[in-house]
Amino acid sequence: MNKLYASKNPFLIGLIAILAVSGILLSSCEEDNPVASDDGVEEVSAILADNYGNLLPETIVELHEGEVDINADLGVPIAIDTTDSDGTFSFEIKGKFIDKLYLRIQHPFIDGNAYLSLSDYKAKIKDSEEIEIKIQEKEECAQEVTISITLGGENTLEGNEKLIISQEDKKLLYLKPGNEGSYVADLCPGTYTFTIKIGDKTYSTIEEVEETTELLELELQMNNSEECCTGGIEVSIKDETGASINGVEVWLRNTKEGKEFNKKIMTEEGLAKFVEICEGKYEARISKEGYAVQEMLVEIDCGLTAEKNIVLKVKEEGDDCCDNILKVLVATDEGTKPIKGAKVLLRKNGKPIEDPRTDEEGMVTIDGICKGEGYSLLIEAEGHKVYESESFSFDCEEAKEMVIKLEKKEQEECCDNILSLKVKNEDGEAIKGAKILFKKDGKVIEDPRTNEDGMATIDGICKGDGYYIVVQAEGYQTREIEIEAFDCGEKQVYDITLEAKETECCEAWIKVIVMDNNENPIQDAVLIVRKNGKAIEDPRTNGDGEAVVDGLCEGEGYSILIKKDGYEPYESDNFTLKCTDEKVFTVKLSK
């Protein structure tokens, strides 16, 4: 049985913390003896997720040390971390006893404070096994909600996008798509923002979740601005006693794609706030005289504020050395051709610090690296296998140079096939600018648009089946076409005719008269008009108890819900509206 100690309430959220220990040498002891690292350094890392495998970003995790009294608080943590966008956190432990270490995880879906003992996992830590911890969820968040997503306009989901759920500009969950592209999570009642990012485009909507909500059918609309610069980051900094530190220099930098951002802020009352920050990844460096420098990589999303909690440690001799340089050349496995655009991720103790991309000569240079151990590289490039380095260290004033040769992925037997498409309307006229989503096994491979002649060509297609295309054009109905399997050296030609969309009639209207059982009109009752379960209008009744909603489009699945404080709500059955229907509902509400 897991040991769980609460100072107020037990943990009440369904989380899965997968703890892993890397680079640890543990002494062989009896079960009752504490487990300590041979060299005095241990690293514990974790992935936090709910019972559906959804990741928990921006979650505060505290590391505590001591003997737990179920009625006492362990006090000031010895370390604090905040999970990254992938739900990970890590702690470097020096000379600590596992038996006396506890985690406290803070998340809006958790009730109270709780301590999770690490002593139950000694054996697995020794064997470097993954540890899965399941904890009960908060009672009011026990309702399972299935979320179905569509995108506004002519946009299409690929089926592998993560759904970001946030509340009051704070990220709460990263949801992974399940069967048929839907998402599942346990959500507390409240108002949430649902966001999906596809390339450089962001789609979002705001929706209310009630205690009885089981299904959300959401249509996300694209952010029309060319660049979203409404994000932010808040960095809370304390010392090892838990006291806030003023005068700490927090440096935020982003030099990617020629859009340089370089700003420093000094903390006030232990807090540094950056506002109106464009979305993207930023390098953060935290420093103050007398303390060891800390570095990290921060991802900022559109309209959201990232929160980081930092504990600065008093520096030891040499800790103030941050003048090291790392140069990396990334080339093909033959070593003859540099690879442009390879992602070079520099990590320290598993935490990302910087992730530049190689230039035309396959080079990246990372400077300002601090003295220390536990550095590593993770390098990715299209068409090549991922490279992960062994751990390495820096002293002071070092300039390291590395040449990394990436192995090519195994290729299909041949990839010289061609697909030629011509898109036209029912009159045989070419459609310019039609978007072609060329997919294999549900994943978009290419997305060209047709030229003035309605033509689009896709080459370099590999042998195999599972290919299909989705053709989209403004004012026309979308078509999905299965492509025949390719062999080698083939060219397939398709003539595609798109049908014009039918003009939608939206001249229907609804009038509702709301009264009590004595037939007195009820003012300020909320009328919620829904279509297929989704609220589309929510006016309030006037002094005569009346509310009118016009401009409704013909279709099925309409219903109304009427609510007023002090009265029982009224909910209608589903009904259908024709083009110019005029429906009047007279509703009596009972107390």
Secondary structure, DSSP 8 states (H G I E B T S, - for coil): ---EEESSS---S-EEEEEEE-S--B----TTS---BTTSEEEEEEEEEETTS-B--S-EEEEEES---TTS---S-SEEEE--TTSEEEEEEES--GGGEEEEEE-TTS-S-EEEESGGGHHHHHTT--EEEE----GGG--EEEEEEEESTT----S---EEEEETTEEEEEE---GGG-EEEE--SEEEEEEEEETTEEEEEEEEE-TT--EEEEEEEE--SSS---EEEEEEEE-TTS-B-SS-EEEEEE-GGG--EEEEEE-BTTEEEEEEE-SEEEEEEEE-TTB--EEEEEEE-TT-EEEEEEE--B--TTTT---EEEEEEEEETTSSSB-TT-EEEEEETTEEEE--B--TTSEEEEEEE-SEEEEEEEEE-TTB--EE---EEE-SS-EEEEEEEE-B----S---EEEEEEEE-TTS-B-TT-EEEEEETTEEEE--B--TTSEEEEEEE-SBS-EEEEEE-TTB--EEEE---B-SS-EEEEEEE--B-------EEEEEEEEETT--B-TT-EEEEEETTEEEE--B--TTSEEEEEEE-SEEEEEEEEE-TTS--EE---EEE-TT-EEEEEEEE--
